[in-house]
Amino acid sequence: MSVRGYRTGESVGVADLWRRNPSREFPLLGLNPDVVGEILRKTERPGIQFILRLARLFGRPLFAMFVVDLDGRVMGTTLLNFTREAGYVSGVVVDSTVRRRGLAQAMLRACDETCRRYRRRYVVLDVLSNNDAALRLYDRWGYRPLRDQHWMYRAFGRGTAPLPPLTGTTRVRPFRRRDGSALAEADNALMPPEVRAVVPRHPGDFRMPAIARGILESDTEAWVAEADGGPVGFLRATRSHLMDAANLTSPVFRRGVAASVMQDLLVTALRWVEAQNAPRVVTEVLAHQVQARPVLDSLGFVEQFGVHTLVHRLAA
Ligand SMILES: CC(C)(COP(=O)(O)OP(=O)(O)OC[C@H]1O[C@@H](n2cnc3c(N)ncnc32)[C@H](O)[C@@H]1OP(=O)(O)O)[C@@H](O)C(=O)NCCC(=O)NCCS
């Protein structure tokens, strides 16, 4: 049994593994494991491979994927994405027949080594607050709590309350690229410094990279609420055929923005989602943006999961 990088053609093996070992968030997202295979197959296209190789060459890798190989069979996966500061681990799964043999740890080691190679000082991941096995694994490997977030969803259709009308007092308009710096500044101002050091907001974070859009084959729109001549709130809604639930980016608002402004921006995004015929929409509320929580509650959002973001600080 060995841990190595994902190879072209292994998407079916990965999808099989994920079907045998479904994650707890799959039902909420309405994610079909076959879709995971489909996404991976798309990353194998020559055009995308070229971009990925080029990005690696310039020390700006987009992602890496590790698998556990047992006689050619995929028995474990871990995905590693990169921000400027950190590696972001997700998709950690080990087949139920080969657990407690150190395979997850071997994949975490591969992530650490890759992060060191690309000079990222932190490795970050999200874990459900009730996933005791995973929490123990990460704690043992040296991961420590960084921040908390809550996954919330709102259902649409029969039996759900209609969306309230817009108040008419908020200026909501489409997001423009140049809004990025003011929005990043507003969000960073609310983050505790130790969080900002690891997962700061960058102006470019508010755009959706064309490569992600292509891979996810998604429809997406983004809006800002404007006050005092600048953006004070941001939301992006995305609908992809790859999962049932639509996605709303975690709400970003400037400190102390009025509840009516938050509500108008949310209602604008929710109307778009409703028009896409999505059965529900999922969003994450980050601890430093908890000011949006009462507005989400009043619009019919329900909390589904508590999630801890953990960080592993790599020695230089
Ligand atoms: C969590 C998971 C990835 C662990 O994989 P694994 O290969 O069994 O983990 P390892 O063998 O490397 O475990 C290392 C250590 O983690 C801890 N650990 C792992 N699984 C545990 C469990 N079920 N209960 C308690 N501790 C556990 C132990 O300290 C273990 O060391 P030990 O076996 O010497 O006691 C696996 O259980 C899994 O795929 N679960 C379902 C998917 C999931 O929850 N992924 C995490 C998403 S964030």
The ligand as an SDF file (V2000), in Angstrom:
LIG
                    3D

 48 50  0  0  0  0  0  0  0  0999 V2000
  -11.0010    9.8870    9.5660 C   0  0  0  0  0  0  0  0  0  0  0  0
  -10.3130    8.8720    8.6440 C   0  0  0  0  0  0  0  0  0  0  0  0
   -9.8490    9.5790    7.3920 C   0  0  0  0  0  0  0  0  0  0  0  0
   -9.1090    8.2520    9.3860 C   0  0  0  0  0  0  0  0  0  0  0  0
   -8.3900    7.4300    8.4850 O   0  0  0  0  0  0  0  0  0  0  0  0
   -7.3760    6.2750    9.0120 P   0  0  0  0  0  0  0  0  0  0  0  0
   -6.5180    5.8750    7.8710 O   0  0  0  0  0  0  0  0  0  0  0  0
   -8.1380    5.2390    9.7000 O   0  0  0  0  0  0  0  0  0  0  0  0
   -6.5300    7.1010   10.0670 O   0  0  0  0  0  0  0  0  0  0  0  0
   -5.0980    6.6740   10.6740 P   0  0  0  0  0  0  0  0  0  0  0  0
   -4.9800    5.1960   10.6760 O   0  0  0  0  0  0  0  0  0  0  0  0
   -4.0480    7.4580    9.9600 O   0  0  0  0  0  0  0  0  0  0  0  0
   -5.3280    7.2020   12.1620 O   0  0  0  0  0  0  0  0  0  0  0  0
   -4.3910    7.9520   12.8630 C   0  0  0  0  0  0  0  0  0  0  0  0
   -4.8990    8.2810   14.2440 C   0  0  0  0  0  0  0  0  0  0  0  0
   -6.1060    9.0240   14.1650 O   0  0  0  0  0  0  0  0  0  0  0  0
   -6.9830    8.6430   15.2620 C   0  0  0  0  0  0  0  0  0  0  0  0
   -8.1750    7.9640   14.7440 N   0  0  0  0  0  0  0  0  0  0  0  0
   -8.4350    7.5840   13.4650 C   0  0  0  0  0  0  0  0  0  0  0  0
   -9.6430    7.0030   13.3830 N   0  0  0  0  0  0  0  0  0  0  0  0
  -10.1640    6.9720   14.6380 C   0  0  0  0  0  0  0  0  0  0  0  0
  -11.3790    6.4800   15.1990 C   0  0  0  0  0  0  0  0  0  0  0  0
  -12.3040    5.8920   14.4310 N   0  0  0  0  0  0  0  0  0  0  0  0
  -11.5680    6.6640   16.5330 N   0  0  0  0  0  0  0  0  0  0  0  0
  -10.6660    7.2580   17.2880 C   0  0  0  0  0  0  0  0  0  0  0  0
   -9.4650    7.7290   16.8190 N   0  0  0  0  0  0  0  0  0  0  0  0
   -9.2310    7.5880   15.5090 C   0  0  0  0  0  0  0  0  0  0  0  0
   -6.1730    7.7100   16.1180 C   0  0  0  0  0  0  0  0  0  0  0  0
   -5.4410    8.4880   17.0230 O   0  0  0  0  0  0  0  0  0  0  0  0
   -5.2780    7.0750   15.0780 C   0  0  0  0  0  0  0  0  0  0  0  0
   -4.1400    6.4890   15.6320 O   0  0  0  0  0  0  0  0  0  0  0  0
   -4.1890    4.9680   16.2440 P   0  0  0  0  0  0  0  0  0  0  0  0
   -4.8600    4.1190   15.2170 O   0  0  0  0  0  0  0  0  0  0  0  0
   -2.7440    4.6540   16.4640 O   0  0  0  0  0  0  0  0  0  0  0  0
   -4.9970    5.0800   17.5130 O   0  0  0  0  0  0  0  0  0  0  0  0
  -11.2920    7.7000    8.2780 C   0  0  0  0  0  0  0  0  0  0  0  0
  -11.9050    7.2330    9.4520 O   0  0  0  0  0  0  0  0  0  0  0  0
  -12.3730    8.0900    7.2810 C   0  0  0  0  0  0  0  0  0  0  0  0
  -12.1810    8.0210    6.0580 O   0  0  0  0  0  0  0  0  0  0  0  0
  -13.5530    8.4780    7.7850 N   0  0  0  0  0  0  0  0  0  0  0  0
  -14.6790    8.8910    6.9380 C   0  0  0  0  0  0  0  0  0  0  0  0
  -14.4110   10.1840    6.1810 C   0  0  0  0  0  0  0  0  0  0  0  0
  -14.0510   11.3300    7.1000 C   0  0  0  0  0  0  0  0  0  0  0  0
  -14.6770   11.5660    8.1190 O   0  0  0  0  0  0  0  0  0  0  0  0
  -13.0060   12.0850    6.6990 N   0  0  0  0  0  0  0  0  0  0  0  0
  -12.5610   13.2640    7.4210 C   0  0  0  0  0  0  0  0  0  0  0  0
  -13.1600   14.4520    6.8010 C   0  0  0  0  0  0  0  0  0  0  0  0
  -12.6060   15.9460    7.5860 S   0  0  0  0  0  0  0  0  0  0  0  0
  1  2  1  0
  2  3  1  0
  2  4  1  0
  2 36  1  0
  4  5  1  0
  5  6  1  0
  6  7  2  0
  6  8  1  0
  6  9  1  0
  9 10  1  0
 10 11  2  0
 10 12  1  0
 10 13  1  0
 13 14  1  0
 14 15  1  0
 15 16  1  0
 15 30  1  0
 16 17  1  0
 17 18  1  0
 17 28  1  0
 18 19  1  0
 18 27  1  0
 19 20  2  0
 20 21  1  0
 21 22  1  0
 21 27  2  0
 22 23  1  0
 22 24  2  0
 24 25  1  0
 25 26  2  0
 26 27  1  0
 28 29  1  0
 28 30  1  0
 30 31  1  0
 31 32  1  0
 32 33  2  0
 32 34  1  0
 32 35  1  0
 36 37  1  0
 36 38  1  0
 38 39  2  0
 38 40  1  0
 40 41  1  0
 41 42  1  0
 42 43  1  0
 43 44  2  0
 43 45  1  0
 45 46  1  0
 46 47  1  0
 47 48  1  0
M  END
$$$$
